[in-house]
Amino acid sequence: MTIQKLKLNSNKVGQLNIKSTESNIEVPSLIQIISARARNTYIEGTQTDTVEKIVMQAVDLKAVEVAKNAGFELEEMPSFTVEIMAPSLVTQLATEIEKLSGQILSTANSSIALRWVSRGSNGSWGGFKLILNDFKQATRKES
């Protein structure tokens, strides 16, 4: 993914991308994926067969341990959006989407971007998403 410098007078706020280590947003070092799906490219409003990115819901691995001890299911926990957008990673993982659920991933070399939220027929920037620039599997022992 190419990172472009934004200007203060830019109207492309959706391209905002900050290294997670350089932001004041706390990012867990290890996350567990709850769900994953492929998002295809659209051309003139028509969906193509090309996978553009992989969108996942994840939770902090430390929170997973606490929740399991308290008897909660992962799906009941508040999650956050994680995306893989690098074309080489998307191509590599596109055929293995169903295997991503339950994976523990490192967030090293990740970045943070604004997240677009649909609201009926409208939408707006409604929070943040974590962009994984690498796909580094981890284990519970690494936490």
Stockholm file with secondary structure:
# STOCKHOLM 1.0

chainA/1-143         MTIQKLKLNSNKVGQLNIKSTESNIEVPSLIQIISARARNTYIEGTQTDTVEKIVMQAVDLKAVEVAKNAGFELEEMPSFTVEIMAPSLVTQLATEIEKLSGQILSTANSSIALRWVSRGSNGSWGGFKLILNDFKQATRKES
#=GR chainA/1-143 SS CCCCCCCTTCSCGGGCEEEGGGSSSCCCSEEEEEEEEEEEEEETTEEEEEEEEEEEEEEEHHHHHHHHHHTCCGGGSCCEEEEECCHHHHHHHGGGGGGTTTCEEECTTEEEEEEEEEETTEEEEEEEEEEESSCCBCCGGGC
#=GC SS_cons         CCCCCCCTTCSCGGGCEEEGGGSSSCCCSEEEEEEEEEEEEEETTEEEEEEEEEEEEEEEHHHHHHHHHHTCCGGGSCCEEEEECCHHHHHHHGGGGGGTTTCEEECTTEEEEEEEEEETTEEEEEEEEEEESSCCBCCGGGC
//
